[in-house]
Each structure stands twice: as structure tokens, then as C-alpha cells.
Amino acid sequence: MQEYEIFKFDDDINEKVVFVKSTEDLYYLQDDIFEDLSKTNGENFSILVDLFLRNGFSFNRFASLNYKGKEQCWTYIVNPREVSEEIKLKVRNYLKTHKELFNNSALTKSAINFVTTGII
């Protein structure tokens, strides 16, 4: 199983978003993400990463990976308020159809219930 899924958005400032499907540390995925995305984006690009299964609804749910070649990558936390509701909804809908991802997540039962039903 691939550790992440890439979502595309046409009408968003973040045209592509990487949703990490495991609780793996982002550091260990940086090279794989670069290899996948540098084919279409070149060597210098930024990408929004959603770490929901690891960090839940916390302030550090989203991060920006900024590449200047494979060897130079900076990571910044992105305030969830600056991320569109369309992105959050797409991730939520993806999780509703891939509930097995919750099995190895770091989420509480109430957070999982909220995502799947909208009720705590």
C-alpha cells in the first residue's frame, strides 16, 4: 500500500494535496513525494500535506513541503484556517470510503466517529 494519496483541485490555491494514509513521520516520506511530484512539477515546488491520521484536528494537521531539488526540503506548518473547506471535505469523503485507514491511525474514537458520521 502506498503511504499517501495525491488529490488534485482545479479551483484552489493548492492544486495538489498529499494526504498521508499512515502515521509514518513525514520526514521518511519526503523523498518518495519528491520523486512522484518532480516528474510533473520540476525540481522546485511546494506541496500541501495533510497529516490528519497522525495529528487529527490539531494545529499541525497541515504542512507545506517546499523543495529546491531533492536535497533541499523545508517544512512549514500551515494553519488549518488557511486550508479550503473543499480540501478538508475531499479528505473526509475519502476516509468515509476507506474506513480501514482508521485502524492504524492515531485518532480517538470520538474523532473517527465525527469523521464518519458527523456526530460525536
Secondary structure, 3 states (H helix, E strand, C coil): CCCEEEEECCCCCCCEEEEECCCCCHHHCHHHHHHHHHHHHCCEEEEEEECHHHHCCCCCCEEEEEEECCCCEEEEEECHHHCCHHHHHHHHHHHHHCHHHHHHCCCCHHHHHHHHHCCC
